[in-house]
Amino acid sequence: MKSIERRRLLAAIGATPFLAPLASFAQGAGTARIGFLYFGTRRSAVDSLRYQAFIDSLRALGHIEGKNIVIEARFADGKIENIKALAAELVKLKADVIVATGSQTYRPLQQATSTIPIVITVDSDPVANGYAVSMARPGGNITGFSNSGADIVAKYLELLKTVTPTLARVGVMLNPGNGAHPQQLVRIMTAAQKTGVRVILASAATEHDLVQEFSMLAREHADAVVFLNDTFFVQQLRQLAALSLKHKLSSIYSIAEYAESGGLMSYGPDIVDNFRRAAVYVDKILKGAKAGELPFEQPTRYYLIVNRKTARALNLTIPQDLLVRADKVLE
């Protein structure tokens, strides 16, 4: 690469922790090329500690950026229209393995390559979504981690009812671009029907959508809101928490960062740990394992976090037994 071209590349990408040292551009023998495709922004990957967990875990396994690996990190900035080109770019670079985050990235990668191993960090149901023949033996070139079981949505309603005994109407916020959300919506509607709770559908893919949909939930007299897991929502955690508080809605999301950002509750697996474990799968693949023979792993534990400060702002009393059960109570 000519020096002037290199300077232009650096200027275009910017000095970020994702930029590999200059020496790594000249990929030597024995150097592995790892693709990293993230639906959200660079900043969200950093702030959520996901990227660093992945890098640290790789380093602990002996894979060091600039020494024996090159990391080609690409970020779609939450824009679906960016993904196809980014996926094609990583395939063209002949990555030895690609780590992907965000359900919107999986299908384009699946369509772009059937040979490069792909490790996905978060998916609701890899078998139903067509990424694996079975959880135990995926069979193709995709493996990784599932973030929930089928019964987790029922648990959301149970927790919301515990803090809001009069719960009658619950909003469910989904992203229309997330192919996994329709199936999750069916599950939560089934669970709601059994408890006599009415579901109000809300759909958002932009910050403006969020404002509009929260206003709609208020007009429909929703008592609470459930956020289905989505990379766009991960980037908007503070806005989600603030809008829930503004409209006096109890709320729950699957990731701990939501409660830590001011949301009422979070209940779900440790997603950051998925990124640590993704590095373990990368290590196995680089050592010769086939993605199709590595099982999709499911969560072994779910964590409950309650934000008591937010509960007080909503004039809610958190039952003592729930506080005792919580893994963390934020005051």
C-alpha positions as CSV (number, residue, x, y, z in Angstrom):
1,M,0.0,0.0,0.0
2,K,1.5,3.4,-1.0
3,S,2.1,5.8,1.9
4,I,-0.4,8.4,0.5
5,E,-3.1,5.7,0.2
6,R,-2.4,4.6,3.8
7,R,-2.8,8.2,5.1
8,R,-6.1,8.5,3.3
9,L,-7.2,5.2,4.8
10,L,-6.3,6.3,8.3
11,A,-8.1,9.6,7.8
12,A,-11.2,7.9,6.6
13,I,-11.4,5.4,9.4
14,G,-10.1,7.5,12.2
15,A,-7.8,6.6,15.1
16,T,-9.8,4.1,17.0
17,P,-9.0,1.1,19.2
18,F,-10.2,-1.1,16.4
19,L,-7.5,0.0,14.0
20,A,-4.8,-2.7,13.8
21,P,-1.2,-1.5,14.0
22,L,0.3,-0.6,10.7
23,A,2.6,-3.6,10.7
24,S,-0.4,-5.9,10.6
25,F,-1.5,-4.6,7.2
26,A,1.4,-6.7,5.8
27,Q,-0.1,-10.0,6.8
28,G,2.6,-12.5,7.3
29,A,2.7,-16.3,7.3
30,G,0.9,-17.7,10.3
31,T,-1.2,-14.5,10.8
32,A,-4.9,-15.1,11.1
33,R,-7.4,-12.6,9.8
34,I,-10.5,-12.3,12.0
35,G,-13.5,-10.4,10.8
36,F,-15.8,-8.6,13.2
37,L,-19.1,-7.3,11.9
38,Y,-21.2,-5.3,14.4
39,F,-24.6,-3.9,13.5
40,G,-24.3,-0.9,15.8
41,T,-21.7,1.8,16.1
42,R,-18.1,1.6,17.2
43,R,-19.0,3.7,20.2
44,S,-21.8,1.3,21.3
45,A,-19.4,-1.6,21.0
46,V,-16.9,0.2,23.2
47,D,-19.3,1.5,25.8
48,S,-21.0,-1.8,26.2
49,L,-17.6,-3.4,26.9
50,R,-18.4,-6.1,24.3
51,Y,-15.5,-5.4,21.9
52,Q,-12.9,-5.2,24.7
53,A,-14.2,-8.5,26.3
54,F,-13.6,-10.1,22.9
55,I,-10.1,-8.7,22.5
56,D,-9.1,-9.5,26.0
57,S,-10.3,-13.1,25.7
58,L,-8.4,-13.5,22.4
59,R,-5.3,-12.2,24.1
60,A,-5.6,-14.6,27.0
61,L,-5.8,-17.4,24.4
62,G,-2.5,-16.2,22.8
63,H,-4.0,-14.3,19.9
64,I,-2.5,-10.8,19.9
65,E,-3.4,-8.1,17.4
66,G,-0.4,-7.0,15.4
67,K,1.5,-10.1,16.3
68,N,-0.3,-13.2,15.1
69,I,-3.8,-11.9,14.2
70,V,-5.3,-9.1,12.2
71,I,-8.8,-7.9,13.2
72,E,-10.9,-6.5,10.4
73,A,-13.6,-4.7,12.4
74,R,-16.6,-3.3,10.5
75,F,-19.6,-1.3,11.9
76,A,-22.9,-0.8,10.2
77,D,-23.9,2.2,12.5
78,G,-27.3,0.7,12.9
79,K,-28.1,1.0,9.2
80,I,-29.4,-2.1,7.4
81,E,-28.4,-0.7,4.0
82,N,-24.7,-0.9,5.1
83,I,-24.6,-4.5,6.0
84,K,-24.5,-6.3,2.6
85,A,-21.5,-4.3,1.4
86,L,-19.6,-4.8,4.8
87,A,-20.3,-8.6,4.7
88,A,-19.1,-8.8,1.1
89,E,-16.0,-6.8,2.1
90,L,-15.0,-9.3,4.8
91,V,-15.6,-12.2,2.5
92,K,-13.4,-10.6,-0.2
93,L,-10.7,-10.1,2.4
94,K,-10.7,-13.9,3.0
95,A,-11.2,-13.7,6.7
96,D,-10.4,-17.0,8.4
97,V,-13.4,-16.5,10.7
98,I,-16.0,-13.8,11.1
99,V,-17.6,-12.8,14.4
100,A,-21.0,-11.1,14.0
101,T,-23.4,-9.2,16.2
102,G,-26.9,-8.1,15.4
103,S,-29.6,-10.3,13.8
104,Q,-29.6,-8.0,10.8
105,T,-26.0,-9.1,10.0
106,Y,-26.5,-12.8,10.0
107,R,-28.5,-13.4,6.9
108,P,-26.3,-11.2,4.6
109,L,-23.2,-13.1,5.9
110,Q,-25.0,-16.4,5.4
111,Q,-25.7,-15.4,1.8
112,A,-22.2,-14.0,1.2
113,T,-20.3,-17.2,2.2
114,S,-21.0,-20.8,2.9
115,T,-17.3,-21.6,3.6
116,I,-15.9,-19.0,6.0
117,P,-16.8,-20.0,9.6
118,I,-19.1,-17.5,11.3
119,V,-19.6,-17.1,15.0
120,I,-22.7,-15.2,16.0
121,T,-22.8,-13.7,19.5
122,V,-26.5,-13.2,20.1
123,D,-29.5,-14.9,18.5
124,S,-32.9,-15.8,19.8
125,D,-33.4,-19.1,18.0
126,P,-30.6,-20.2,15.6
127,V,-32.6,-23.3,14.5
128,A,-35.9,-21.5,13.8
129,N,-34.0,-18.7,12.1
130,G,-32.3,-21.0,9.7
131,Y,-28.7,-20.8,10.9
132,A,-28.4,-24.3,12.3
133,V,-29.8,-27.8,11.7
134,S,-29.8,-28.3,15.5
135,M,-28.3,-26.6,18.5
136,A,-26.0,-29.5,19.3
137,R,-24.7,-29.8,15.7
138,P,-25.3,-26.7,13.5
139,G,-24.2,-28.5,10.4
140,G,-23.2,-25.5,8.3
141,N,-20.6,-22.8,8.6
142,I,-22.4,-20.9,11.4
143,T,-22.2,-21.4,15.2
144,G,-22.3,-19.3,18.3
145,F,-24.6,-18.3,21.1
146,S,-28.3,-18.1,21.8
147,N,-29.4,-15.3,24.2
148,S,-32.7,-16.7,25.5
149,G,-35.0,-19.6,25.9
150,A,-38.5,-19.8,24.7
151,D,-39.9,-19.1,28.2
152,I,-38.0,-15.9,29.0
153,V,-40.8,-13.7,27.7
154,A,-43.2,-15.2,30.2
155,K,-40.7,-14.3,32.9
156,Y,-40.8,-10.7,31.7
157,L,-44.5,-10.5,32.3
158,E,-44.2,-12.2,35.6
159,L,-41.6,-9.7,36.8
160,L,-43.6,-6.7,35.5
161,K,-46.7,-8.0,37.3
162,T,-44.7,-8.3,40.5
163,V,-43.8,-4.6,40.5
164,T,-47.1,-3.5,38.9
165,P,-49.9,-5.7,40.3
166,T,-52.5,-3.8,38.3
167,L,-50.8,-4.5,35.0
168,A,-53.4,-4.8,32.3
169,R,-51.7,-3.5,29.1
170,V,-48.1,-4.0,28.1
171,G,-46.3,-2.4,25.2
172,V,-43.9,-4.6,23.2
173,M,-41.2,-2.6,21.4
174,L,-39.7,-4.3,18.4
175,N,-37.6,-3.3,15.5
176,P,-39.3,-3.9,12.1
177,G,-35.9,-4.8,10.6
178,N,-35.2,-7.6,13.1
179,G,-36.2,-10.9,11.6
180,A,-36.3,-12.6,15.0
181,H,-38.8,-10.3,16.5
182,P,-42.1,-11.7,14.9
183,Q,-41.5,-15.0,16.5
184,Q,-40.7,-13.5,19.9
185,L,-43.8,-11.3,19.6
186,V,-45.9,-14.5,19.2
187,R,-44.4,-16.0,22.3
188,I,-45.0,-12.9,24.4
189,M,-48.6,-12.6,23.1
190,T,-49.2,-16.2,24.0
191,A,-47.9,-15.7,27.5
192,A,-49.9,-12.4,27.9
193,Q,-53.1,-14.1,26.8
194,K,-52.7,-16.7,29.6
195,T,-52.4,-13.9,32.2
196,G,-55.2,-11.7,30.8
197,V,-52.8,-8.9,29.8
198,R,-53.3,-7.1,26.5
199,V,-50.3,-6.5,24.2
200,I,-49.9,-3.2,22.5
201,L,-47.4,-3.4,19.6
202,A,-44.8,-0.7,19.2
203,S,-42.3,-0.6,16.3
204,A,-39.2,1.6,16.1
205,A,-36.1,1.7,14.0
206,T,-35.0,5.4,14.6
207,E,-34.9,7.7,17.5
208,H,-37.8,9.6,16.1
209,D,-39.8,6.4,15.9
210,L,-39.1,5.8,19.6
211,V,-40.6,9.2,20.6
212,Q,-43.6,8.6,18.5
213,E,-44.2,5.0,19.7
214,F,-43.9,6.0,23.3
215,S,-46.5,8.7,22.8
216,M,-48.7,6.1,21.2
217,L,-48.3,3.7,24.2
218,A,-49.3,6.6,26.5
219,R,-52.4,7.2,24.5
220,E,-53.3,3.5,24.6
221,H,-52.9,3.6,28.5
222,A,-50.1,1.0,28.6
223,D,-48.9,0.2,32.1
224,A,-45.5,-1.2,31.1
225,V,-43.2,-1.9,28.1
226,V,-41.0,-4.8,27.2
227,F,-38.1,-4.2,24.8
228,L,-37.2,-7.1,22.5
229,N,-33.4,-7.5,22.2
230,D,-32.0,-5.5,19.3
231,T,-28.7,-3.9,18.5
232,F,-30.4,-0.5,17.7
233,F,-32.1,-0.5,21.1
234,V,-28.7,-1.3,22.7
235,Q,-27.5,2.1,21.3
236,Q,-30.5,3.9,22.7
237,L,-30.6,2.6,26.3
238,R,-30.6,6.0,28.0
239,Q,-33.4,7.2,25.7
240,L,-35.4,4.1,26.3
241,A,-35.1,4.5,30.0
242,A,-35.9,8.2,29.9
243,L,-38.9,7.8,27.7
244,S,-40.2,5.0,29.9
245,L,-39.9,7.2,33.0
246,K,-41.4,10.2,31.2
247,H,-44.5,8.2,30.3
248,K,-44.7,6.5,33.7
249,L,-44.2,3.0,32.3
250,S,-42.7,0.0,34.2
251,S,-40.1,-1.5,31.8
252,I,-37.8,-4.5,31.3
253,Y,-35.0,-5.4,28.9
254,S,-32.8,-8.4,28.6
255,I,-29.4,-6.7,29.1
256,A,-28.0,-5.4,32.3
257,E,-26.9,-2.2,30.7
258,Y,-30.5,-1.1,30.5
259,A,-31.1,-1.1,34.3
260,E,-27.7,0.5,34.7
261,S,-28.8,3.2,32.3
262,G,-31.8,4.1,34.3
263,G,-34.3,1.4,33.2
264,L,-36.5,-0.2,35.9
265,M,-35.4,-3.8,35.4
266,S,-33.3,-6.1,33.3
267,Y,-33.5,-9.9,33.1
268,G,-31.3,-12.0,30.9
269,P,-27.9,-13.6,30.3
270,D,-24.6,-11.9,30.5
271,I,-24.2,-10.8,26.8
272,V,-20.7,-9.4,27.4
273,D,-19.7,-13.0,28.4
274,N,-20.9,-14.2,25.0
275,F,-18.2,-12.1,23.5
276,R,-15.6,-13.7,25.7
277,R,-16.8,-17.1,24.7
278,A,-16.9,-16.1,21.1
279,A,-13.1,-15.7,21.3
280,V,-12.9,-19.2,22.6
281,Y,-14.8,-20.4,19.5
282,V,-12.5,-18.4,17.3
283,D,-9.6,-20.0,18.9
284,K,-11.0,-23.5,18.3
285,I,-11.8,-22.7,14.7
286,L,-8.3,-21.3,14.0
287,K,-6.9,-24.6,15.5
288,G,-9.0,-26.6,13.0
289,A,-12.4,-27.1,14.5
290,K,-15.4,-26.9,12.1
291,A,-18.1,-24.4,12.9
292,G,-20.8,-26.9,12.0
293,E,-19.5,-29.2,14.7
294,L,-19.4,-26.6,17.5
295,P,-22.7,-26.5,19.3
296,F,-24.7,-23.4,19.7
297,E,-24.5,-22.6,23.4
298,Q,-27.5,-21.4,25.4
299,P,-27.5,-19.3,28.6
300,T,-26.9,-21.3,31.8
301,R,-28.0,-18.4,34.0
302,Y,-30.2,-15.3,33.9
303,Y,-29.4,-12.2,35.9
304,L,-32.0,-9.9,37.5
305,I,-31.1,-6.3,38.1
306,V,-33.5,-3.8,39.7
307,N,-33.1,-0.1,39.7
308,R,-34.7,1.0,42.9
309,K,-34.1,4.7,42.2
310,T,-36.2,4.4,39.0
311,A,-38.8,2.5,41.0
312,R,-39.1,5.4,43.4
313,A,-39.4,7.9,40.5
314,L,-42.3,5.8,39.2
315,N,-43.9,5.6,42.7
316,L,-43.5,1.8,42.7
317,T,-42.7,-0.3,45.7
318,I,-40.5,-3.2,44.9
319,P,-41.5,-6.3,46.9
320,Q,-38.9,-7.4,49.4
321,D,-38.8,-10.9,48.0
322,L,-37.9,-9.6,44.6
323,L,-35.1,-7.5,46.0
324,V,-33.8,-10.5,47.7
325,R,-33.9,-12.5,44.5
326,A,-32.2,-9.8,42.5
327,D,-28.6,-10.3,41.5
328,K,-28.1,-6.5,41.9
329,V,-30.1,-3.7,43.3
330,L,-29.2,-0.2,42.1
331,E,-29.9,2.6,44.5
